[in-house]
């Protein structure tokens, strides 16, 4: 077999078509040979491998149908149907008693990839505007880029010289070493936080927090909660878990960049193995390299010291979970804002857009809670929507102040006010995650403590 014919095997479509064919064949074989009794209830109790295959087939089909632009309504609505089926499967099978790692993984992937599917469909409806000449990138390509507009420094600014456009070997090594050390230290703190969570159990009332809060305000009923320190410890654990996962991917991408994309003066004239294998054409290789440099050296971390935020805008827009900010903007903020701006004042439309973004975030969190814990209390919806209201009220009260008028004392007082508000509504965020089963993993320190 020639090198040219070998390279065709490793094209991006084949990386999807081959596993898609295998999973479909595996699923069909089970359907044909399984007894009819399995299909007499919905959802049926399936073997773990079949459940995984059925869950992953809509995603692979979606990827396979998006290597070219969406030219027709039929293709658009086919892709929309696949996206809806993909996110509905983990919810439908939430009572199936499948292994936690398999089911919870499918729920979280359903939430995250589902968002990307809807975002892709919104941004690539070329049948709506056939003259749209923007460069098309497949859904497969977008899976590598979750933050397409998150530079530390805007590309066209006075500090453009601070942007790293061609990193040196020392900069790559420094990035790898520093991120590895920071990740290890975060893991130690994460283990300590998990140990505290495992040792000191949080007792969660069955009644939803917003109901207890309303009863406290109206009737004076005692507001029963666990220790606020344990709530904060749970938030710290969740924050560290997401931060460590992001850091691990950063380390992996840095190693990948160093091995396959970094060109020294000695090997600059040699073709990359990614091009030789047929995975990338030269233009895609250049795009991947530019994106890698942007991600590794010119993009903010998904968390930027959220504990020092002194306003809701500062917290939600620039410091907390920046990985999904563009998705919430495109799927929550802009649709609501653009719908209302035609018949209400711009400021009101912008405020409602903020509620739309936080509403979308609340639906995402409720999806995960329902899929994993099989409960719905509306506490996450309450948590995010009340933060949307606080965001709007904060802008009405303090939005008139100019930056040069905000002193350190004012900033500190605002920080105290925001902290107080967050502590009041914090149980609505924490309690659903640990009411039935703790989403966080067990600590190695806790296992050792239990065994001894």
Secondary structure as UniProt FT lines:
FT   HELIX           3..9
FT   HELIX           12..33
FT   HELIX           36..40
FT   HELIX           48..64
FT   TURN            65..66
FT   HELIX           73..92
FT   TURN            93..95
FT   HELIX           100..123
FT   TURN            126..128
FT   TURN            130..131
FT   HELIX           139..142
FT   TURN            143..144
FT   TURN            148..149
FT   TURN            158..159
FT   HELIX           160..162
FT   HELIX           169..199
FT   HELIX           209..219
FT   HELIX           228..256
FT   HELIX           257..261
FT   TURN            265..269
FT   HELIX           273..276
FT   TURN            277..278
FT   HELIX           282..297
FT   HELIX           306..308
FT   HELIX           312..318
FT   HELIX           322..324
FT   HELIX           325..328
FT   HELIX           329..333
FT   HELIX           334..340
FT   TURN            341..343
FT   HELIX           346..373
FT   HELIX           379..398
FT   TURN            399..400
FT   HELIX           403..405
FT   HELIX           408..434
FT   HELIX           444..451
//
